[in-house]
Amino acid sequence: MDKNQLMQRAIQLAVKNVGSGRGGPFAALVVRDGEVIAAGTNAVTSGNDPTAHAEIIAIRNACSKLGRFELSGCEIYSTSEPCPMCLGAIHWARPSHVYFAALTEDVAQAGFNDKSIREQMTLPYERQRIPIERLPHGDALLPFKAWQGKTDKILY
Amino acid sequence: MDKNQLMQRAIQLAVKNVGSGRGGPFAALVVRDGEVIAAGTNAVTSGNDPTAHAEIIAIRNACSKLGRFELSGCEIYSTSEPCPMCLGAIHWARPSHVYFAALTEDVAQAGFNDKSIREQMTLPYERQRIPIERLPHGDALLPFKAWQGKTDKILY
């Protein structure tokens, strides 16, 4: 399948996801060497999981299938521009390329908070909608000391 | 438990997580009315899941326990400043407050990419490390049309 056909397939999955009542109108594919190796569709409401966005699920499914925690050599096709959570997940997963179809503006017009959250995250903590603050603790660095002292650690 | 004790408990979980070899030196708690209702520790490497950060797992566990897809009325205690993926997840989950102990600078010094990813995400797509681009498609808005036409949809 070419890029246009892959995006078409993702869009069909997103439409089907709405019909099934599983969640929002979003889907994503993970593709390697032209082959779809995993898919994800939004399951926030049916799964009681605010992190169950299409890209997150597709990344998790692909990594599970490949038996590794990154997606080098893979492409992601998402029906919409990734929200900040999913964009962060993409940077952790390190696919070789990401394609998306609809824009954040389209997503906002459909009633989702992606745009608002993106704006929130550019603000300093004290101006974000959710109060986020540092609680200094004398032991805050203990986990990192344990990590540095661990000789058989797996880096990611 | 007071705030300091709750953070202490999260830090202990993070130290334990390193010892167990489950993943990175991070833990998070979800607290409601002073009671810990869920916890999460990093499981990226053991779970082959780049999204398995402490906050993401804690949010998923708490929502699963509460049977809903948001965390209003709950607080999150994280051993470290949330990475952009986790900050995005926090905005979707809508807890009433978030506390963190170690700073992104500390996390970076321990060898993790949070700071670098945060910087990447402030850049326009064409300058980010991972190529992210729009692939326009004539059917891009079909999922939203299906969504708008669905009368029994659950908003989130």
Chai-1 contact restraints between the chains, C-beta under 6 A:
chainA,res_idxA,chainB,res_idxB,connection_type,confidence,min_distance_angstrom,max_distance_angstrom,comment,restraint_id
A,K3,B,L135,contact,1.0,0.0,6.0,A-B,restraint_1
A,M7,B,L135,contact,1.0,0.0,6.0,A-B,restraint_2
A,M7,B,H137,contact,1.0,0.0,6.0,A-B,restraint_3
A,I11,B,D139,contact,1.0,0.0,6.0,A-B,restraint_4
A,I11,B,L142,contact,1.0,0.0,6.0,A-B,restraint_5
A,A14,B,P143,contact,1.0,0.0,6.0,A-B,restraint_6
A,V15,B,L142,contact,1.0,0.0,6.0,A-B,restraint_7
A,V15,B,P143,contact,1.0,0.0,6.0,A-B,restraint_8
A,V15,B,A146,contact,1.0,0.0,6.0,A-B,restraint_9
A,V18,B,A146,contact,1.0,0.0,6.0,A-B,restraint_10
A,V18,B,W147,contact,1.0,0.0,6.0,A-B,restraint_11
A,V18,B,K150,contact,1.0,0.0,6.0,A-B,restraint_12
A,P25,B,P143,contact,1.0,0.0,6.0,A-B,restraint_13
A,P25,B,F144,contact,1.0,0.0,6.0,A-B,restraint_14
A,P25,B,W147,contact,1.0,0.0,6.0,A-B,restraint_15
A,V44,B,F69,contact,1.0,0.0,6.0,A-B,restraint_16
A,V44,B,Y156,contact,1.0,0.0,6.0,A-B,restraint_17
A,T45,B,F69,contact,1.0,0.0,6.0,A-B,restraint_18
A,T45,B,I154,contact,1.0,0.0,6.0,A-B,restraint_19
A,T45,B,Y156,contact,1.0,0.0,6.0,A-B,restraint_20
A,N48,B,C63,contact,1.0,0.0,6.0,A-B,restraint_21
A,N48,B,G67,contact,1.0,0.0,6.0,A-B,restraint_22
A,N48,B,R68,contact,1.0,0.0,6.0,A-B,restraint_23
A,N48,B,F69,contact,1.0,0.0,6.0,A-B,restraint_24
A,D49,B,R60,contact,1.0,0.0,6.0,A-B,restraint_25
A,D49,B,C63,contact,1.0,0.0,6.0,A-B,restraint_26
A,P50,B,F69,contact,1.0,0.0,6.0,A-B,restraint_27
A,P50,B,W92,contact,1.0,0.0,6.0,A-B,restraint_28
A,P50,B,A93,contact,1.0,0.0,6.0,A-B,restraint_29
A,T51,B,I56,contact,1.0,0.0,6.0,A-B,restraint_30
A,T51,B,R60,contact,1.0,0.0,6.0,A-B,restraint_31
A,T51,B,A89,contact,1.0,0.0,6.0,A-B,restraint_32
A,I56,B,T51,contact,1.0,0.0,6.0,A-B,restraint_33
A,R60,B,D49,contact,1.0,0.0,6.0,A-B,restraint_34
A,R60,B,T51,contact,1.0,0.0,6.0,A-B,restraint_35
A,C63,B,N48,contact,1.0,0.0,6.0,A-B,restraint_36
A,C63,B,D49,contact,1.0,0.0,6.0,A-B,restraint_37
A,S64,B,N48,contact,1.0,0.0,6.0,A-B,restraint_38
A,G67,B,N48,contact,1.0,0.0,6.0,A-B,restraint_39
A,R68,B,N48,contact,1.0,0.0,6.0,A-B,restraint_40
A,F69,B,V44,contact,1.0,0.0,6.0,A-B,restraint_41
A,F69,B,T45,contact,1.0,0.0,6.0,A-B,restraint_42
A,F69,B,N48,contact,1.0,0.0,6.0,A-B,restraint_43
A,F69,B,P50,contact,1.0,0.0,6.0,A-B,restraint_44
A,T79,B,P143,contact,1.0,0.0,6.0,A-B,restraint_45
A,P84,B,G88,contact,1.0,0.0,6.0,A-B,restraint_46
A,M85,B,M85,contact,1.0,0.0,6.0,A-B,restraint_47
A,M85,B,G88,contact,1.0,0.0,6.0,A-B,restraint_48
A,M85,B,A89,contact,1.0,0.0,6.0,A-B,restraint_49
A,G88,B,P84,contact,1.0,0.0,6.0,A-B,restraint_50
A,G88,B,M85,contact,1.0,0.0,6.0,A-B,restraint_51
A,G88,B,G88,contact,1.0,0.0,6.0,A-B,restraint_52
A,A89,B,T51,contact,1.0,0.0,6.0,A-B,restraint_53
A,A89,B,M85,contact,1.0,0.0,6.0,A-B,restraint_54
A,H91,B,I117,contact,1.0,0.0,6.0,A-B,restraint_55
A,H91,B,Q120,contact,1.0,0.0,6.0,A-B,restraint_56
A,W92,B,P50,contact,1.0,0.0,6.0,A-B,restraint_57
A,A93,B,P50,contact,1.0,0.0,6.0,A-B,restraint_58
A,H97,B,P131,contact,1.0,0.0,6.0,A-B,restraint_59
A,V98,B,I132,contact,1.0,0.0,6.0,A-B,restraint_60
A,Y99,B,L135,contact,1.0,0.0,6.0,A-B,restraint_61
A,F100,B,R134,contact,1.0,0.0,6.0,A-B,restraint_62
A,A101,B,H137,contact,1.0,0.0,6.0,A-B,restraint_63
A,A101,B,A140,contact,1.0,0.0,6.0,A-B,restraint_64
A,A102,B,A140,contact,1.0,0.0,6.0,A-B,restraint_65
A,A110,B,F144,contact,1.0,0.0,6.0,A-B,restraint_66
A,A110,B,W147,contact,1.0,0.0,6.0,A-B,restraint_67
A,I117,B,H91,contact,1.0,0.0,6.0,A-B,restraint_68
A,Q120,B,H91,contact,1.0,0.0,6.0,A-B,restraint_69
A,M121,B,L87,contact,1.0,0.0,6.0,A-B,restraint_70
A,P131,B,H97,contact,1.0,0.0,6.0,A-B,restraint_71
A,I132,B,V98,contact,1.0,0.0,6.0,A-B,restraint_72
A,R134,B,F100,contact,1.0,0.0,6.0,A-B,restraint_73
A,L135,B,K3,contact,1.0,0.0,6.0,A-B,restraint_74
A,L135,B,M7,contact,1.0,0.0,6.0,A-B,restraint_75
A,L135,B,Y99,contact,1.0,0.0,6.0,A-B,restraint_76
A,L135,B,A101,contact,1.0,0.0,6.0,A-B,restraint_77
A,H137,B,M7,contact,1.0,0.0,6.0,A-B,restraint_78
A,H137,B,A101,contact,1.0,0.0,6.0,A-B,restraint_79
A,D139,B,I11,contact,1.0,0.0,6.0,A-B,restraint_80
A,A140,B,A101,contact,1.0,0.0,6.0,A-B,restraint_81
A,A140,B,A102,contact,1.0,0.0,6.0,A-B,restraint_82
A,L142,B,I11,contact,1.0,0.0,6.0,A-B,restraint_83
A,L142,B,V15,contact,1.0,0.0,6.0,A-B,restraint_84
A,P143,B,A14,contact,1.0,0.0,6.0,A-B,restraint_85
A,P143,B,V15,contact,1.0,0.0,6.0,A-B,restraint_86
A,P143,B,P25,contact,1.0,0.0,6.0,A-B,restraint_87
A,P143,B,T79,contact,1.0,0.0,6.0,A-B,restraint_88
A,F144,B,P25,contact,1.0,0.0,6.0,A-B,restraint_89
A,F144,B,A110,contact,1.0,0.0,6.0,A-B,restraint_90
A,A146,B,V15,contact,1.0,0.0,6.0,A-B,restraint_91
A,A146,B,V18,contact,1.0,0.0,6.0,A-B,restraint_92
A,W147,B,V18,contact,1.0,0.0,6.0,A-B,restraint_93
A,W147,B,P25,contact,1.0,0.0,6.0,A-B,restraint_94
A,W147,B,A110,contact,1.0,0.0,6.0,A-B,restraint_95
A,K150,B,V18,contact,1.0,0.0,6.0,A-B,restraint_96
A,I154,B,T45,contact,1.0,0.0,6.0,A-B,restraint_97
A,Y156,B,V44,contact,1.0,0.0,6.0,A-B,restraint_98
A,Y156,B,T45,contact,1.0,0.0,6.0,A-B,restraint_99
